[in-house]
Amino acid sequence: MSGKMITMRFLSEAEWPAISGQFKDLTFEQSLTYSKGAATRIGGQARYVVLERAQQPVAAACVRSKNVPGLKRGIAWIASGPMMKRSDHPEQDNETFRDILVALRQQFVEQEGHILRLRLPGIALHDCDVVQKIANNAGFVPTTRAPGYRSSAIDLSQGEDVLMKRLNGKWRTDLRYALKSGLTLERGKGTEFENRFLTMFIEVQEAKGFRSDVTPEFHFALNGPDLSHDILIATKDELDVAGIVIGTTGRTALYLFGATTDAGRPVRAGYFLTWAGIMLSLKRRMDWYDLGGVDFDANPAVTRFKERMNGQLIKASGPFEACPSGLGAELILALEGLRKRLKPRG
């Protein structure tokens, strides 16, 4: 390690895509396009920082924050960040890792007075035990007041043949059945495809009785230079029977939403579209296809579906939290708790 100090520099929105694009662990949550939309959605703001040593970037983060009215401070949230895996640079050593977290805490907690929370990118594949020790040494503690992230991701460097062989035998059998079931694939974006997908999504949503906190409509409205989405629809006898939405940022593609109708299940349309999404991402030379989170408690059937693809199980390090001293943090936490209790439940 060089021993030179870490410095932080705020970036304009126009500068962010070029800087964030230098990191292999860039995901959609750190994209300019998503972060702006997510901040607007909660009435907050998104700011962008690069951390440098000897004028060379060692980390970068989008920080979304929302102030308590009249207090000029509140909660700052780094989702899937900071990014620290430069495409042209070796892994950061533990001391540099700690210095990066310290610099973030000094700026947003000590200087600005926010409660700072962060969750590292899952595709960075950090050792969670090591990261927790580093975070503790940097003044952070684990928290349950922010969402964690567990998923399974397909390493696209392996190629189609290897990916097929790695599938669980039952999953592979279902896929082969789907490929011979006379399904047709359509891919596109825009109002027509959005409406076709939403028709199926709402049908499945009502049948299963679930609601999404972040909706497909929110993602469809996002439009920017560093986040794109594709809608894949499977048809059978000219009838839409399943659809998925894939988001792409940097070197990672992400399964965002999916819906399979009653007509699509017997022909394994979900397998058909999942494989089609992976093949599309492989063709585009993506590094990863993130299957979009796993949760055995909330959705065991979908979790088994994803795990049987035998991808890389990932668990994002964190979330962690650092609080300022004084009564301000207690007030912020009290108001946050009150807001959650008053929030309507679907």
N, C-alpha and C positions, 0 to 999 in steps of 0.2 A: 504494500500500500504506500502511496506517495507521501502521506502525512499532511498534505495541503488541505486547507479548510473547505468544507462544503459551502457553497453560496447558492442562494435562491433568487430566481428572476421570474417576475410575472410576465406572461405572454399575452399578446392580443389574440382574439379569435382567429384572425387570419394566419397567425404564426403556428397555431396549435397542430393542424394536421401534419405539417412537415416534421415537427418535433416528435409527436406521438408515433408517427409512422416509422421512426427509427427503432422502435422497441418490439421484440418478438412477442411479448406478453400483452400487447394491446388487444382489448376486447371492446365490444360495442358500448359498454358502460363508460369507457374513457374516450369515446369518440366525441368530436365537436357536435355532431348532429344530434346524438342521443342526449348528451349532457345538457345542451341548451333546452331541449324539449322537456327533459325530466325536471330541470330547475324551474322552468316556467310553470309546470304542472303543480308544483307545491308553493308557488309564489316566492321562490328564492332566486338565487343567482349562481352562475357557474363561473369559476375563475381557473386559470391555467398557469401552472408553474413548472419550471424546469430547474432541477438541482444540478449544479456543475462543480467539478473539481478541475482546477487548472484550465478553465474555460471549456471543458469537455462535459457534455451531458452524462450524468450517471443515473439519473432518475427523472421521472416526470409524472405529474398528477393533475387531473381535473378535480377541483374541490367544489362541491355543491353545498351551498349554505343558505340558511334561512334565519333571520334575526327575530328575536322576540320583539313585538312592537314597542317602541319607546326605549328599548334597552341597548340597541346597537350591537347586540351580540346574540348568539343562539347556538345552533348546532351546525357543524361543518362535517361533511360526509365525503369520504373518498371510497368510491365503489370500484373494486377490481384495480386497486392501486395502493401505493405508487408502483408504476412500472419501472423495472430495474434491469431487464434483460435486453441489452442492446444487441442488435443484429450483428454488429461488427466488433463486439467487445466480449471478453471473458466474463464469467460470473462475478458478481460483486462479492468481496470478502465480507465476513461478518461485521468487522469494524466499520466498513463503509456503509453497510446496511443499517447499523445502529445510528451512524451519523446522519443518514438520510431521514430516519424517523425523528431524531432529535431536532433537526432543522425544521421539519414540518410542525412539530409540537411547539417549538419556540415561536414560530410565526403565528400560527392560528390559535394556539391556546394562551401562551404567555403575552404576546403582543396584542392580539385582537380579542382575547377573552372568550373564544368559543369553546364549547365541548367538541373535541375532534374525535371522530370515529373513522376507522378504516378497515377494509377487508382486502387482502392481497389477491391478485389474479389467480384463479384456479389453475389455468394452463401454465403458470410459471412453475408448478410442481415443486414448490418449496417444501422442505421438511417442517411440518407444523410444530413439532416439539422444539426444534432449533429456533424457529421464528418467534415462538412465544417467549423464549428466554431473551432473545434480542429485543423484542418489544418491551418486555418488562424492564430491561436495562435502560431503555430509551424513555421510560416514564409512562408506558401504556399498560393497561390491564385488560383481560378478556371481558367482554360484555355480551349480554343477551338482548340489549336494547337496539340492536341492528341485525339485519338478516345475514345468516351465514350462507354458504353455497357449497353443495356437493353435487357432483355430476359424473358422467362417464363420457369420455371423449375419444374419438377415433383418430389415431395417428395416421395421417394420409401419406406419410412417406413410405408406407409399406407396399402400396400398389394394390390393384384390384384383386389379383389372384390370392395374395396373402390375406387380404381382408376377408375374402370369401371363406378361406380355410379356417380362419380364426373364429368364425361364427359358431355359436352353440349349434349342435346338430339339429335340434328341433327348430331353431330359428332359421337355419339354412333350408330345411325342408319346407317350411312355410313360405319362405321367399321364392323358392323354385316353383312351388304351387302357384304363387301370385303371378310369377313371370309367364306362366302358361295359361292364365285365366282370362285372356282376351282383354286385359286392361289397356287403356290408352293414356299416355302421359301428355299433359298440356302444361306449359310454363309461360308465365307472363307477369305483368303488373298493371296497375291502373284500375279504374273504376269497375270495369267488367269483371276482372279476376277477383278484385276485392269483394264485390257483391256476391259472387259465386262462392267464395270461401266463407264469407260471413253467414250465408244461408245455412251451410252445413254446420258451422261452428255454433250458431245459436241453437240449432236443432239438437245437437249433442249436449250443449250446455244445459238446456232445459230438461233433457231426458235424465242427465246425471245429477242435476241440481247443484252445479258449482258455478262460481263467478270468478273472473280474473280481475285482480287489482289493477294491473296494467293490461289494457285491452288491445286486440288487434288494430282497432281504429286509431289508437294512439301511435302505434308503429307505422301504420300506413301514411299518417300525416307527416312523418319525418322525411325530410328531403335535404340532403347535404352531400359534401364531397367525400366523406369518409365512412359512410354507412349506406348500404343498399339492401334491398330485400327482394326475394323471389317468391312467387306463389306457385306451387306445384299442385296440380289437380289431376286426380285419376278418374277416368270415366269408364263406364261399362255400358255397352249398348246405348251410347250417346247420353247417358245419365251420369251426373256428377256423384261419385260415391265416396270420395275422400279428398282431403286437401291438407297441405302443410305450408307454413311460412318459414322461410330461412332468411336470417340476417347475416350479412358479411361485413366484417371490419378487419382491416389489416390482413393478417395471415390466418384468420379464424372465421369459420362459418358456424352459425348457431341455429339449432332448431328452436324456433320461437313458439309456434302454435301448431296444433294439429286437430283434425276432426275426421272421424270415420263414421259414416252413416250405417244404418242397419243393413243396407244393401251392399256396403263395402266390406263388412266383416267376413262373410263366408268366402270371399275371394281374396282375402288377406291384403286388402288395399293399403293398409298401414305399413306392411312390410315392403310392398312395392314402392311406395313413396319415400320411405326412409332410405332405402337403397338408392333410389334415384337422386335424392339429395346428396348422399355421400359421393356418388359418381359425378355429379355436377361439380362438387367442391374439389374432387380429385382432378377433374379436367381443368379447373381453374388454378391448379397448383397451390391450393391452400395447404397449410401445415396441419390444421386440426378441424375436425367436425365435432363440435360440442353438442351432445344430445339433449342439453337443456335442463339439467337438474334431475336429481333422484330424491325420492322421499318415500321410504317404505311405510311410514305411518300414515301419511296423507293419501298416497296413491300407490299401493303395493303392486298392482297389476302392471301399471306403466313402468314402474321401476324394474320389475322382472324382465319386461320386454327390452328395456335398454341394457340391463346388465348382461343379458344373454348374447349380446353382440360382442362381448369380451373385449371391450375397449379399455382405455386407461382410466381407472377410477381416480377421480380428483377430488380433493377437499381443499377449499381455499383457506389459507391461514387467517385466523381472526373470526369474527370482528374484534377489534381492540378499541379502547377508549382512553382518552386523556382529558382530564377536567381542570379548569383553572381553579385557583384557590379563592376563598371568599364565598359570600352568600349568593353571588350571581349564578353559580353552577346549580345550587339547590333550587333556585327559582326557575331556571330553565328546565330542570328535570321535573319539577312539580307541574309546570305548565304543559310539558310534553305528555306526562301521565294523564292529566285532565283531558287533553285533546283526544287521546286514544280512547278514553272511557266514553267520551261524547260522540265519537265517530260512528255514523250509522253502520250497521252490520247488514251485509247482504245475506 
